[in-house]
Structures are given as structure tokens and as C-alpha cells.
Amino acid sequence: MTGYRPLLKSIDMEQIDARGQACPLPVVRAKKALAAMGEGVLEVLVDNETAVRNLEALGKTLKVEASGEERGASTFAVTFAKDAPTGGGAADGADATTVGADPVAEAAPTGGVVAVIPSEFMGSGDDELGAVLMKGFVFALTQLDELPETVLMYNGGVKLACTGSSSLDDLRTLAEAGVEIMSCGTCLNHYGLAEQLEVGEATNMYVIVEKQASARGIIRP
């Protein structure tokens, strides 16, 4: 954006070198740094495009402007531009959900139901049977009176959202109904499937853990 970079240079910049660090460390470090920052610019260096996407997704979640660019061989930079917190609101800017909040209510889950799929097979013993059972499991999710808020897939489970999967139509049905379909980016890269993801989006381990921690209920095959 014209005029954007000169503006950034006039503001103190903090840098995190997260190259060589496995998911979800770059996201966790960036989130902590942004939380401690009132206003300013945070630059995070990483060494792969999956980390760039994860950091840009973090910016979107936190409503902080984030943009990534390649800086050379195996080096990418994601720049966050955080505005100063605005005043006003309950108790002069204090979070109304924390002031005088009931500790029990505060600890209560805030999310919806989450379905977790860690494998392309359901159960163990016979993979052919396991594949049939898993296909039935994903279909059954589409028939629930209350659909899950999110479907999380990791390890071999990410294969269900990729080209050639027999569960693609059912996952698309869920996505069209507003269900988040999220696959572990590290897992997609491990299996060489990053370019074959057909439904949903790649995510990171921090989000996978966060979604489960805040879930009202978890469905597992």
C-alpha cells in the first residue's frame, strides 16, 4: 500500500525470529507479544508459507492488520500493525466480562460442539473397515439436529478433506451449513497434501487446542 511502509518506520518495531520453530510456537509467541503491546508494529520471521498463513489468520482473529512477504531463501516476514486501544466502554475500558464476573461462569465453555477427527480410519484392527466406519461417522455429523460448530482434523484425518476423499461431499455439506472445517497445516505438509485441500482451511496446533479447550462438547469417532 502506498505510504504504508514509511508510516511503519516511524513507529517502534518489535521483531521475533521464529525461523526453525515448529507449530504452534510462532503463533503463540506472536499472540503473547501482541497482548503485551499497546500500540506498534510486530514483525515475525518464519521459514515456511504455512507459518505465514497461520500468523495472518491470527491477525484476522485478533482484528490486527497482518501482511506477509517473502524476504529471501526460506525467510518470510509477517508484519502486524496494532493500533492503540480505544478508551470508553464499561469501567473506563475495563472488560465488562471480567469485572465482578462469577468465577464459575468465567470458567464455563464459551464455544459450541466440536468434532475431532485424528485419523482417516475409525477404530483399529482393520483399515478397510475403519475407512467405511469413518465415512459413516462424517455422514452422521451432517444428520445431527445440532451441527458441530467446528470439525478439526489432524494427522491422517486431514486426508478426508483432500482430493480423492470419499467424505468430501459430506464435509462440503457441513461447510455450506456454516460449520468450520479446519485441517492441521503441519499435517497437510507432512503428507504432501497442502495443495490438495478441497474443503475448509489449514490451521495450526494452537487453534486446534484452543477450539477444544473452549468447546461445550467434543465428538470423537
RORO-968807 format. One record per residue (C-alpha): x, y, z; residue number from 1. Coordinates in Angstrom, 1 decimal. Layout:
SITE       x       y       z    n
SITE       X       Y       Z  NUM
...
END
This chain:
SITE       x       y       z    n
SITE     0.0     0.0     0.0    1
SITE     1.4     3.4    -1.0    2
SITE     2.5     5.4     2.0    3
SITE     2.1     2.5     4.4    4
SITE     5.8     1.5     4.9    5
SITE     7.1     5.0     5.7    6
SITE     4.4     5.2     8.4    7
SITE     5.5     1.9     9.9    8
SITE     9.2     3.1    10.1    9
SITE     8.2     6.0    12.3   10
SITE     6.8     3.6    14.9   11
SITE     8.9     1.4    17.2   12
SITE     9.1    -2.1    15.8   13
SITE     9.5    -5.4    17.8   14
SITE    10.8    -8.4    16.0   15
SITE    10.5   -12.1    16.7   16
SITE    12.7   -14.6    14.9   17
SITE    10.7   -17.8    14.8   18
SITE    12.6   -19.5    12.0   19
SITE    13.1   -23.1    12.6   20
SITE    10.4   -23.2    15.3   21
SITE     7.6   -25.8    14.9   22
SITE     3.9   -25.1    15.0   23
SITE     2.4   -23.6    17.1   24
SITE     5.4   -21.6    18.6   25
SITE     5.4   -18.8    16.1   26
SITE     1.7   -18.2    16.7   27
SITE     2.0   -18.5    20.5   28
SITE     4.9   -16.1    20.6   29
SITE     3.2   -13.6    18.3   30
SITE     0.0   -13.7    20.3   31
SITE     1.8   -13.0    23.6   32
SITE     3.8   -10.2    22.1   33
SITE     0.7    -8.5    20.7   34
SITE    -1.1    -8.9    24.0   35
SITE     1.7    -7.1    25.8   36
SITE     1.9    -4.3    23.1   37
SITE    -0.3    -1.2    23.5   38
SITE     0.5     0.2    20.0   39
SITE     3.2    -0.5    17.5   40
SITE     4.5    -2.9    14.9   41
SITE     5.5    -6.5    15.4   42
SITE     7.5    -8.4    12.7   43
SITE     7.7   -12.2    12.9   44
SITE    10.2   -14.0    10.8   45
SITE     9.4   -17.6     9.8   46
SITE    10.7   -20.1     7.3   47
SITE     7.6   -21.6     5.6   48
SITE     4.4   -20.4     4.0   49
SITE     2.2   -22.5     6.3   50
SITE     3.5   -20.4     9.3   51
SITE     2.8   -17.2     7.3   52
SITE    -0.8   -18.3     6.7   53
SITE    -1.2   -19.2    10.4   54
SITE     0.1   -15.8    11.5   55
SITE    -2.1   -14.0     9.1   56
SITE    -5.1   -16.0    10.4   57
SITE    -4.1   -14.9    13.9   58
SITE    -4.2   -11.3    12.8   59
SITE    -7.7   -11.8    11.4   60
SITE    -8.8   -13.4    14.7   61
SITE    -7.3   -10.6    16.8   62
SITE    -8.5    -7.9    14.4   63
SITE    -4.9    -6.7    13.9   64
SITE    -3.7    -5.8    10.4   65
SITE    -1.2    -8.5     9.3   66
SITE     0.6    -9.0     6.0   67
SITE     3.3   -11.5     4.9   68
SITE     6.1   -11.2     2.4   69
SITE     9.0   -13.3     1.3   70
SITE    12.4   -11.9     2.3   71
SITE    14.7   -14.4     0.6   72
SITE    15.6   -18.0     0.7   73
SITE    13.5   -19.7     3.3   74
SITE    12.6   -16.5     5.1   75
SITE     9.2   -14.8     5.3   76
SITE     8.2   -11.9     7.4   77
SITE     4.7   -11.3     8.8   78
SITE     4.1    -7.7    10.0   79
SITE     1.4    -6.9    12.5   80
SITE     0.3    -3.2    12.8   81
SITE    -1.5    -2.8    16.1   82
SITE    -3.5     0.4    16.9   83
SITE    -3.6     1.8    20.4   84
SITE    -6.6     0.5    22.5   85
SITE    -9.6     2.9    22.3   86
SITE   -11.0     4.3    25.6   87
SITE   -14.5     4.1    26.8   88
SITE   -16.6     1.1    27.5   89
SITE   -17.5    -0.4    30.8   90
SITE   -15.5     0.8    33.8   91
SITE   -13.3     3.1    31.7   92
SITE   -12.1     0.5    29.3   93
SITE   -12.2    -2.5    31.7   94
SITE   -13.6    -5.6    30.2   95
SITE   -17.2    -5.9    31.4   96
SITE   -16.9    -9.7    31.2   97
SITE   -14.1    -9.8    33.9   98
SITE   -15.2    -7.0    36.3   99
SITE   -17.1    -8.7    39.1  100
SITE   -17.5   -11.8    37.0  101
SITE   -18.7   -15.0    38.6  102
SITE   -15.6   -17.3    38.6  103
SITE   -17.7   -20.3    37.8  104
SITE   -19.4   -18.6    34.8  105
SITE   -16.0   -17.3    33.7  106
SITE   -14.6   -20.9    33.6  107
SITE   -17.6   -22.2    31.6  108
SITE   -17.0   -23.2    28.0  109
SITE   -17.7   -20.5    25.5  110
SITE   -17.7   -22.4    22.3  111
SITE   -20.0   -24.8    20.6  112
SITE   -19.7   -28.5    19.9  113
SITE   -16.5   -29.6    18.2  114
SITE   -15.9   -32.8    16.2  115
SITE   -12.3   -34.0    16.3  116
SITE   -11.1   -36.4    13.6  117
SITE    -7.5   -37.6    14.2  118
SITE    -7.4   -40.3    11.5  119
SITE    -8.8   -41.4     8.2  120
SITE    -9.9   -44.6     9.9  121
SITE   -12.3   -45.1    12.8  122
SITE   -11.1   -47.5    15.4  123
SITE    -8.2   -50.0    14.9  124
SITE    -7.9   -53.6    13.7  125
SITE    -8.9   -53.4    10.1  126
SITE    -8.2   -50.3     8.0  127
SITE   -10.7   -51.2     5.3  128
SITE   -13.5   -51.5     7.9  129
SITE   -12.1   -48.4     9.6  130
SITE   -12.4   -46.3     6.4  131
SITE   -16.1   -47.4     6.0  132
SITE   -16.8   -46.5     9.6  133
SITE   -15.2   -43.1     9.3  134
SITE   -17.2   -42.3     6.1  135
SITE   -20.3   -43.2     8.1  136
SITE   -19.2   -41.1    11.0  137
SITE   -18.7   -38.0     8.9  138
SITE   -22.1   -38.5     7.2  139
SITE   -23.7   -38.9    10.6  140
SITE   -22.4   -35.5    11.6  141
SITE   -24.5   -34.0     8.7  142
SITE   -27.6   -35.5    10.2  143
SITE   -27.3   -34.2    13.7  144
SITE   -30.1   -31.9    14.9  145
SITE   -27.4   -29.6    16.2  146
SITE   -24.5   -29.4    13.8  147
SITE   -21.0   -29.1    15.3  148
SITE   -19.5   -25.6    15.3  149
SITE   -16.2   -26.9    14.0  150
SITE   -14.7   -30.0    12.6  151
SITE   -11.0   -30.3    13.5  152
SITE    -8.8   -32.8    11.5  153
SITE    -5.2   -33.7    12.2  154
SITE    -2.7   -36.4    11.4  155
SITE    -4.3   -38.8     8.9  156
SITE    -7.6   -37.2     9.5  157
SITE    -6.6   -34.3     7.1  158
SITE    -6.8   -36.7     4.2  159
SITE   -10.6   -36.7     4.5  160
SITE   -10.7   -33.0     3.3  161
SITE    -8.3   -33.6     0.4  162
SITE    -8.7   -34.6    -3.3  163
SITE   -10.0   -38.1    -3.7  164
SITE   -11.6   -38.4    -0.3  165
SITE   -15.0   -40.2    -0.2  166
SITE   -16.1   -37.8     2.6  167
SITE   -15.7   -34.6     0.5  168
SITE   -19.4   -34.2    -0.3  169
SITE   -20.4   -34.6     3.4  170
SITE   -17.7   -32.1     4.5  171
SITE   -18.9   -29.7     1.9  172
SITE   -22.5   -30.1     3.2  173
SITE   -21.3   -29.2     6.7  174
SITE   -19.3   -26.2     5.4  175
SITE   -22.2   -24.9     3.4  176
SITE   -24.3   -25.1     6.6  177
SITE   -21.8   -22.8     8.3  178
SITE   -19.6   -25.4    10.1  179
SITE   -15.9   -24.6    10.3  180
SITE   -13.7   -27.2     8.6  181
SITE   -10.2   -27.0     9.8  182
SITE    -7.2   -29.1     9.0  183
SITE    -3.8   -29.1    10.6  184
SITE    -1.3   -27.3     8.3  185
SITE     1.7   -29.2     9.6  186
SITE    -0.1   -32.5     8.9  187
SITE    -1.0   -31.4     5.4  188
SITE     2.6   -30.6     4.7  189
SITE     3.8   -33.9     6.2  190
SITE     1.6   -35.9     3.8  191
SITE     2.3   -33.6     0.8  192
SITE    -1.4   -32.5     0.7  193
SITE    -1.1   -28.8     1.2  194
SITE    -2.2   -28.1    -2.4  195
SITE    -4.9   -30.8    -2.4  196
SITE    -7.1   -29.4     0.4  197
SITE   -10.6   -29.3    -1.1  198
SITE   -12.8   -28.2     1.9  199
SITE   -12.1   -25.8     4.7  200
SITE    -8.9   -24.2     5.7  201
SITE    -5.5   -25.1     7.1  202
SITE    -4.9   -24.1    10.7  203
SITE    -2.3   -24.5    13.5  204
SITE    -2.0   -26.5    16.7  205
SITE    -2.7   -23.5    18.9  206
SITE    -6.1   -23.1    17.3  207
SITE    -6.8   -26.8    17.4  208
SITE    -6.1   -26.8    21.2  209
SITE    -8.0   -23.5    21.8  210
SITE   -11.1   -24.8    19.9  211
SITE   -11.2   -27.9    22.1  212
SITE   -10.5   -26.1    25.3  213
SITE   -13.4   -23.7    24.8  214
SITE   -15.8   -26.3    23.4  215
SITE   -19.1   -27.1    25.1  216
SITE   -18.8   -30.7    23.9  217
SITE   -16.4   -32.8    21.8  218
SITE   -17.5   -35.5    19.4  219
SITE   -14.8   -38.2    18.6  220
SITE   -15.1   -41.2    16.3  221
END
